[in-house]
Amino acid sequence: MKRHLFSSMATAGALALLSGCGGGWSVQQLAAAQPGSFAGDCATLATSITGLTGTVITGASTVAAGTLVSNISMPEHCLVTGKMNERVSTVDGATYYIGFQMRLPKNWNGRFFYQANGGTDGAVSNAVGALGGGPITSALSKGFAVLSSDAGHQSQTTPFFGLDPQARIDYGYNAVGQLTPMAKDLIKKVYGKAPDRSYLGGCSNGGRHALVAATRYGDMYDGILAGAPGYNLPKAAVAQLWGVQQYATVATATLATDKTASGTVVTLPQPLPDVSTAFTPAERSMIGSKIIAKCDALDGVTDNWVGDVAACQQTFSVSTDIPTCTGARDGTCLTTAQKTVLTNVHSGAKNTAGAALYASFPYDAGISSSGWASWKFSNSTGVGRDPGATAFIFMTPPKTTDTANFLGLPFAMGFNVDVDAPKIFATSGIYTESAMSFMAPKDTSNLSTLRQRGGKLMIYHGTADPVFSYNDTVSWMDKVKTDFNDAGSWTKLYPVPGMGHCSGGPAADQFDMIEPLVNWVENGSAPAAVQAKARGAGTSTIAALINAEVPTTWAASRTRPLCPYPQVARYNGTGDVDSASSFTCK
């Protein structure tokens, strides 16, 4: 293969030549972005900007400096709203378009940030550019031009857009592909130049968007931040439904009613298990305490925190470390049947032949958190989450009848893992792409485009994530390392011990990932570790910024280094156990 050398405009004027197994390519050190100023008039922007293909600007207004989200200060900026590719579906008769908003700071840092949103999208969240973990800062507050979108449909709480094949594809990957060049063109018209550097980031489904973009649109982005990346989202949804059936076997109560997507309460033909009673809060707290008791000291110090999650999997045993009930369930023990279910769920969903449907999950003290229960019990039975998404978005062909009366719990209980699970890989008629085609990133070898241009990829994932398995993300990273022997020079994974889905849990879950990503992309400074802080009682006057699950035995603002996989934050032997400076990544 011909060897390529890319020119660089880096301030230092030097090339960083990084060889790898991807054909011996040489990759460039990208130049730092240069700031710019708002060149136009925000008040007339909606009518003055033309030539954006397939795009209608629906509004533009100046937003004064202040607080937009939580306590994060925002600079004065221009808010632009619009939509792309409006059409009427020939399948369901609904009107679809890709809705978006952009926030363009008057003092611009020369960078663009695509804010990838979570859930099933369907709503345009404020384009501030959340950067991981508990709120601490945002891309907009740092001077980025930020875009947010609904990913091509306008139904945040219902999954019925999945009836339209184009809406499926827009949601999966095409909205990013359509919006990115449009946004860069708009930025050029407003600031007089295109962005020097472009970044994309999000968590959960937003993390999935990020990994999809890394493999499909590596030529459009310089830095990508993927949080809790549900890159196998259809598989994870199937696993959730399988989990409902597991929990049902140990549930202690039943439900006589369920709710439709519109909120109408419907009486069930027969009562179904209330899976939230499978493991009580007291039982989950007990499980978490047993994990800590067995694994706390593995990182070199006893501090009510499990830093070496990988070693814990070899040390902790459900059968021997959790007491077995000899009488009634009282929160201090588990029944033999509960132990079987707990082991099954952590081992990963399987069909009746024993073939894996999704990845395993690590045992983690974060099982005690409310978020763990919410994802395992509530979201796995609700119309707007796993049952509805599987039925209408991920299965091919989708369920098409009686959407108004669709119920989540009966669907989850009736889901056939042998017959229905394979439908996430299927195509049929007008549905020419399977869910695993339009939702999942392309093979990791497709990261070569991002790598060759000098781009960087950072991933973070809570090890107690109950819906998107941290183990699955490790498998992704291991595959990248197999495909590229220089993977560590342009991509890193940061596990967050104890953290649940994107935030929360007994964890230090407040951190800024964009600053180290920018330094890596533009200055060649690879982040060795990222400092994270707990958000315990008293760390903020805003209740929403407090993580109530920070243990009271910790300092409220305990800090820890987040270490790149497979390194672990190990105690130095001396120093304050609540300070990151007392730990080293090894």
HELIX and SHEET records of a PDB file:
HELIX    1   1 CYS A   42  THR A   44  5                                   3    
HELIX    2   2 LEU A   45  SER A   48  1                                   4    
HELIX    3   3 PHE A  160  LEU A  163  5                                   4    
HELIX    4   4 PRO A  165  ILE A  169  1                                   5    
HELIX    5   5 ASP A  170  ASN A  174  3                                   5    
HELIX    6   6 ALA A  175  TYR A  191  1                                  17    
HELIX    7   7 ASN A  205  ARG A  216  1                                  12    
HELIX    8   8 LEU A  233  ALA A  248  1                                  16    
HELIX    9   9 VAL A  275  THR A  277  5                                   3    
HELIX   10  10 PRO A  281  CYS A  295  1                                  15    
HELIX   11  11 ASP A  296  ASP A  299  5                                   4    
HELIX   12  12 VAL A  309  THR A  315  1                                   7    
HELIX   13  13 VAL A  318  ASP A  321  1                                   4    
HELIX   14  14 THR A  336  SER A  347  1                                  12    
HELIX   15  15 ALA A  365  SER A  368  5                                   4    
HELIX   16  16 SER A  370  ALA A  373  1                                   4    
HELIX   17  17 SER A  374  SER A  378  3                                   5    
HELIX   18  18 ASP A  386  ALA A  389  1                                   4    
HELIX   19  19 THR A  390  PHE A  394  3                                   5    
HELIX   20  20 THR A  403  ASN A  405  5                                   3    
HELIX   21  21 GLY A  408  GLY A  414  1                                   7    
HELIX   22  22 ALA A  421  PHE A  425  5                                   5    
HELIX   23  23 ALA A  435  PHE A  438  1                                   4    
HELIX   24  24 THR A  444  LEU A  447  5                                   4    
HELIX   25  25 SER A  448  GLN A  452  1                                   5    
HELIX   26  26 TYR A  470  ASP A  483  1                                  14    
HELIX   27  27 ALA A  487  SER A  489  5                                   3    
HELIX   28  28 ILE A  514  ASN A  523  1                                  10    
HELIX   29  29 ALA A  543  LEU A  545  5                                   3    
HELIX   30  30 ALA A  580  SER A  582  5                                   3    
SHEET    1   A 2 GLY A  36  SER A  37  0                                        
SHEET    2   A 2 ASN A 107  TRP A 108 -1                                        
SHEET    1   B 9 THR A  55  VAL A  63  0                                        
SHEET    2   B 9 HIS A  77  VAL A  88 -1                                        
SHEET    3   B 9 THR A  95  PRO A 105 -1                                        
SHEET    4   B 9 ALA A 145  SER A 149 -1                                        
SHEET    5   B 9 ARG A 111  ALA A 116  1                                        
SHEET    6   B 9 ARG A 197  CYS A 203  1                                        
SHEET    7   B 9 GLY A 223  GLY A 227  1                                        
SHEET    8   B 9 LYS A 456  GLY A 462  1                                        
SHEET    9   B 9 THR A 491  VAL A 496  1                                        
SHEET    1   C 2 GLY A  66  VAL A  69  0                                        
SHEET    2   C 2 ILE A  72  MET A  74 -1                                        
SHEET    1   D 2 THR A 254  LYS A 259  0                                        
SHEET    2   D 2 VAL A 265  PRO A 273 -1                                        
SHEET    1   E 2 VAL A 530  LYS A 533  0                                        
SHEET    2   E 2 THR A 559  LEU A 562 -1                                        
SHEET    1   F 2 ALA A 569  TYR A 571  0                                        
SHEET    2   F 2 PHE A 583  CYS A 585 -1                                        
END                                                                             
